[in-house]
Amino acid sequence: AQTVTQSQPEMSVQEAETVTLSCTYDTSESDYYLFWYKQPPSRQMILVIRQEAYKQQNATENRFSVNFQKAAKSFSLKISDSQLGDAAMYFCAYRTVRGGSEKLVFGKGTKLTVNP
Amino acid sequence: GAVVSQHPSWVICKSGTSVKIECRSLDFQATTMFWYRQFPKQSLMLMATSNEGSKATYEQGVEKDKFLINHASLTLSTLTVTSAHPEDSSFYICSARRPSYNEQFFGPGTRLTVL
């Protein structure tokens, strides 16, 4: 079974600085998707960024970028120029497809605090 | 955009009663919807996958008779917590898969408190 590990329960960063959140996963599949979701206090899950495993190029969305290391099964999220609104829980997720049905497997999350 | 709504956003009920939670895709048709449960300060755990017009597929350990899922149309899935007990108190989140999009779109969640 696929597992997703986020080893940092909490992280903090100064406003305007850069922070990296770690995520590792375990799988025997060769083709899959990885996601980073943000869950602010409202608890609405918001997609931050996604990465297709077959793409070697790291995904980037404005201030958010990933470092995808397929061989190491690592998928870290870098937030540049951190803003107060970035404070939230961040979940790393792996998408697996079994028998035609997909499933998202989430890590335990990292709580990000942004200090002014 | 792809908007998913849930109703109600917050419900309090007495032990032994049943509660229905609705999940709607507002601007797209979703052939597949998902139901998650999130305990305080924990991650999301998939409870079941709901396909329009067919029976839901439940994850191991999830009681089918307790968590009834109905996906009657391409825009609506419902989760009914039957004979709710205090241990069922949790945050329930649905998501919907939009065809041709490689992501799930999440609803805002429903907080269930069972007294």
Interface residues (C-beta under 8 A of the other chain):
Chain A: Y33 F35 Y37 S42 R43 Q44 M45 I46 L47 R50 E52 F91 S101 E102 K103 L104 V105 F106 G107 K108 G109
Chain B: T32 F34 Q38 Q42 S43 L44 M45 L46 T49 T57 F91 I93 S95 R97 N102 E103 Q104 F106 P108 G109
